[in-house]
Amino acid sequence: MLSAPKPRPMPSKRWADASHMAPWTIKKLLAWTEDYFGGHGIDSPRLAAEILLAHVLGMRRLDLYLQHDRPLEPSELAEFKGLIRRRRDREPVAYITGARGFFNDTFHVGKGVLIPRPDTEIMVETAIEILSDRNGPPANVLELGVGSGAIIVSLASACPHHRFFGGDISRKAIDVARENACRLAKTPVCFFQGSWLETLADNCRFDLILSNPPYIPRADIRALEPEIREHEPLLALDGGEDGLDAYRILFAQAGGKLASGGQMLLEMGFDQKSGIANLASQYSWVRNLDFKTDLAGHNRLAILKK
C-alpha cells in the first residue's frame, strides 16, 4: 500500500545563500511555494504564493510574471520565508499582508477585525440601488458592526452626497474603519463605539440601516476552517445557540431608529431565511420583507422596510 506523500520541508539556511545554489528567481520561488502550500493543505496555494511574494517585493501580481526571471535578494528571501511559515500555520493571507480587496478598493485589516468577504458585496450593491433611487434630502445611513469599515466606506465613496455613520463594540474595529475611511471615503463617516443601537440618542433616525452581524451557531464554530476559527474575532462570528441572537436585538431596537419608509439590510446565513422571517412576523414595524441570493444562489441578504 502506497503511503501519502510527505509535505515538502522548509528550505534550510541555504535558502538565502546564493553561493550554495542557483538563484531563487520569482518563477522558481512561486513554483516551489505552490507545491509546499499544496502539500500542507493550504487553499488556493498558487494565489497565496503570488499575493505573499508580491507583498514582499512591493509589486503587483502581474509584475511577478513580467519579471519572472528576477533573482531575489537574501533579505527578500528571508522575509518571504517568514510569511510562508505564517500561512502554513493557517494565518489568513489578509492578516499577513494587512490588506483585503473589497468592492472597488483595498482595505486595511488586522487581527481583531473581521476580514471582509466577497459575498458581502451584495449588501453594498443593494444599498447603492436604494440610495440612487431616493428622492429628496440626503439619507442618513448607519452600519452596525463596521469591522474594517468595508461596507460603510464603500457606500461613502459610491454615494458621497448622503450622510454616513458606523458603530462597533470593538475599539480596534473603530480605529481600523476610521483609518480606511480617511484614505478611501469621498465624504466623512462618523464612527462611534457602542453595542448596536443602545448608545444612540432617542431622537436619532436613519433612512437605511445595514449590518453583517455574527450569525454562526455557536456549536458550528469548532468546525470552521482554522483560518477563521483560530484567527478571526469570535465576537464577529458567534451568533448564539441558533445563530439569531444579534437579529433579535436588531429587530427589537431598529423599529424606533428607522425613519418612516426606512429600510434595513441584514446579511444572513444561507439557511436562516425561515428564522429571520419568523422574527420579522413578531414586529409590527416591519411592513415588508424580501430576500436576495448571492452568486451561488444562497439566501444572503434580508431586506426589511418600515
C-alpha positions in Angstrom: 0.0 0.0 0.0 1.4 3.4 -1.0 1.9 6.0 1.7 0.8 9.6 1.2 3.5 12.0 0.1 5.2 13.9 2.8 4.9 17.7 2.8 8.0 19.3 1.5 10.1 20.7 4.3 11.1 24.4 4.5 14.5 25.1 2.9 17.5 25.1 5.2 19.7 28.1 6.0 21.0 27.9 2.4 17.6 29.4 1.3 19.1 32.9 1.2 22.6 31.9 0.4 23.0 32.2 -3.4 26.6 30.8 -3.2 25.2 27.3 -2.4 22.6 27.1 -5.1 21.2 28.6 -8.2 19.5 31.9 -7.6 15.9 31.9 -6.4 14.0 33.6 -9.2 10.4 34.7 -8.9 9.3 31.9 -11.2 11.2 29.2 -9.3 10.0 30.5 -5.9 6.4 30.6 -6.9 6.5 27.1 -8.2 8.2 25.8 -5.0 5.8 27.7 -2.7 2.7 26.5 -4.6 4.0 22.9 -4.1 4.8 23.5 -0.5 1.4 25.0 0.3 -0.4 22.3 -1.6 1.4 19.7 0.5 0.2 21.3 3.7 -3.5 21.6 2.6 -3.5 25.3 2.1 -6.4 26.5 0.0 -5.6 28.2 -3.4 -1.8 27.6 -3.0 -0.8 29.4 -6.2 -2.9 32.5 -5.4 -1.5 32.6 -1.8 2.1 32.4 -3.1 1.5 35.2 -5.6 -0.1 37.6 -3.1 2.6 37.0 -0.4 5.5 37.3 -2.8 4.0 40.4 -4.4 3.6 41.9 -1.0 7.3 41.2 -0.1 8.5 42.7 -3.3 6.2 45.7 -3.3 4.8 44.9 -6.8 1.5 43.9 -8.5 0.8 40.2 -9.0 1.0 40.8 -12.8 4.6 42.1 -12.4 5.6 38.8 -10.9 5.2 37.3 -14.4 6.6 40.3 -16.2 9.8 39.9 -14.1 9.7 36.1 -13.6 13.5 35.7 -14.1 14.4 38.3 -11.5 16.5 36.8 -8.7 15.6 37.7 -5.1 17.9 39.3 -2.6 18.7 37.4 0.6 16.7 39.9 2.7 13.7 39.4 0.4 14.0 35.6 0.6 14.2 35.7 4.4 11.1 37.9 4.7 9.2 35.7 2.3 10.2 32.6 4.2 8.7 34.1 7.4 5.4 34.8 5.6 5.3 31.2 4.2 5.6 29.9 7.8 2.7 32.1 8.9 0.4 30.9 6.1 1.5 27.3 6.6 0.2 27.8 10.2 -3.1 28.9 8.7 -2.9 32.6 9.4 -5.1 34.3 6.8 -3.4 36.0 3.9 -5.2 39.2 4.7 -3.8 39.4 8.2 -0.3 38.6 6.9 -0.4 41.4 4.3 -2.6 43.7 6.3 -5.0 44.2 3.3 -8.0 42.8 1.6 -9.7 43.8 -1.6 -13.4 44.6 -1.3 -15.8 46.1 -3.9 -13.8 48.9 -5.6 -11.0 49.4 -3.0 -8.3 47.7 -0.9 -9.0 47.9 2.8 -6.5 47.7 5.7 -7.4 44.8 8.1 -5.7 43.3 11.1 -6.1 40.8 13.9 -9.2 41.6 15.9 -11.1 42.8 12.8 -13.3 40.5 10.6 -11.9 40.1 7.1 -14.5 41.3 4.5 -15.9 38.7 2.1 -16.9 38.9 -1.5 -20.4 37.7 -0.5 -20.9 40.9 1.4 -20.6 43.0 -1.7 -24.3 42.2 -2.5 -25.2 44.4 0.5 -23.2 47.3 -0.9 -24.7 46.9 -4.4 -28.2 46.8 -2.9 -27.7 49.8 -0.8 -26.3 51.8 -3.7 -29.5 50.9 -5.7 -31.7 52.1 -2.8 -29.7 55.4 -2.4 -29.7 56.0 -6.1 -33.4 55.7 -6.3 -34.0 58.0 -3.4 -35.6 61.4 -4.0 -35.5 64.2 -1.5 -32.8 65.3 1.1 -29.7 63.3 1.8 -30.3 60.0 3.6 -28.9 59.1 7.0 -27.1 55.8 6.5 -25.9 53.7 9.5 -23.9 50.5 9.6 -23.8 48.5 12.8 -20.8 46.3 13.4 -18.5 48.0 10.9 -15.4 45.8 11.3 -12.9 47.1 8.8 -15.4 49.7 7.5 -15.6 48.0 4.1 -19.4 48.4 3.8 -19.9 51.9 5.0 -16.7 53.3 3.4 -17.6 51.7 0.1 -21.0 53.4 0.3 -19.5 56.7 1.3 -17.3 56.5 -1.8 -20.1 55.5 -4.2 -22.8 57.8 -2.8 -21.0 60.8 -1.3 -24.0 63.1 -1.2 -25.5 61.2 1.7 -24.6 61.1 5.4 -22.8 58.1 6.8 -22.4 56.7 10.4 -20.8 53.5 11.7 -20.8 51.8 15.1 -19.0 48.8 16.6 -18.5 47.5 20.1 -14.7 46.9 19.3 -12.3 49.9 19.7 -9.9 48.0 17.4 -12.5 47.8 14.7 -13.4 51.5 15.0 -9.8 52.5 14.7 -9.3 50.4 11.6 -12.5 51.6 10.0 -11.7 55.2 10.7 -8.3 54.8 9.0 -9.9 53.2 6.0 -12.5 56.0 5.8 -9.8 58.7 5.9 -8.0 57.0 3.0 -10.9 56.0 0.8 -14.2 57.7 1.6 -15.3 60.6 -0.6 -17.3 62.1 2.3 -16.8 61.9 6.0 -18.1 58.9 8.0 -18.9 59.5 11.7 -17.9 56.5 13.8 -18.9 55.6 17.4 -18.2 52.8 19.8 -21.2 51.0 21.3 -23.4 47.9 21.4 -25.8 48.0 18.4 -28.2 50.9 18.8 -28.1 51.3 22.5 -25.7 54.3 22.7 -27.6 56.5 20.2 -29.8 59.3 21.3 -33.6 58.7 21.3 -34.2 61.3 18.6 -31.7 59.7 16.1 -33.5 58.4 12.9 -31.9 56.7 9.9 -33.2 56.1 6.4 -31.0 53.0 5.9 -29.5 50.7 8.5 -27.1 47.9 7.5 -25.4 45.1 9.4 -23.4 42.0 8.8 -23.9 40.6 12.3 -22.5 37.4 13.9 -24.7 34.7 12.6 -22.8 31.4 13.0 -24.5 29.0 15.5 -22.1 28.5 18.5 -21.8 24.8 18.0 -20.7 25.2 14.4 -17.8 27.4 15.1 -15.5 24.5 16.1 -16.0 23.0 12.6 -14.9 26.2 10.8 -11.6 26.3 8.9 -8.6 27.1 11.2 -8.1 30.4 9.4 -11.4 31.6 10.7 -11.8 29.6 14.0 -8.3 30.4 15.3 -7.6 33.8 13.9 -10.8 35.9 13.3 -12.6 37.6 16.2 -15.1 35.3 17.9 -17.2 38.4 18.7 -17.9 38.8 15.0 -18.7 35.1 14.4 -20.7 33.8 17.4 -24.4 34.2 16.8 -25.5 32.3 19.9 -27.1 28.9 20.1 -29.2 29.2 16.9 -27.2 32.0 15.2 -30.0 34.5 15.6 -29.1 36.4 18.8 -27.9 39.5 17.0 -31.0 39.6 14.8 -33.3 39.5 17.9 -31.5 42.6 19.2 -31.6 44.4 15.8 -35.3 43.7 15.3 -36.1 44.9 18.8 -34.1 48.2 18.5 -34.4 49.1 14.8 -38.0 50.0 14.8 -37.5 53.1 16.9 -34.5 54.2 14.9 -35.7 53.8 11.3 -37.4 56.7 9.7 -40.8 56.1 8.2 -40.3 54.2 5.0 -36.7 53.4 6.0 -35.1 50.1 5.2 -32.7 47.7 7.0 -30.3 45.3 5.2 -29.0 42.3 7.1 -26.5 39.7 5.9 -27.6 36.2 6.9 -26.6 32.6 6.8 -27.8 30.5 3.8 -30.2 28.5 6.0 -31.6 31.3 8.1 -34.4 32.6 5.9 -37.2 30.9 7.9 -35.7 32.1 11.3 -35.5 35.7 10.1 -39.0 35.6 8.6 -40.3 34.3 11.9 -38.6 37.1 13.8 -39.9 39.7 11.4 -43.5 38.5 11.8 -43.3 39.4 15.5 -42.7 43.1 14.9 -45.4 45.4 13.7 -42.9 47.9 12.4 -41.9 45.5 9.6 -44.1 46.4 6.6 -42.2 44.3 4.0 -39.6 41.6 4.0 -37.6 40.4 0.9 -34.5 38.2 0.4 -31.7 38.3 -2.1 -29.4 35.5 -3.1 -25.6 35.6 -3.7 -23.8 34.4 -6.8 -24.0 30.8 -5.5 -27.8 31.0 -5.2 -27.8 31.0 -1.4 -30.0 33.4 0.6 -27.6 36.1 1.7 -29.5 39.3 2.3 -32.7 40.2 4.2 -34.3 43.5 3.2 -36.8 45.0 5.6 -38.9 48.1 5.2 -40.7 50.1 7.9 
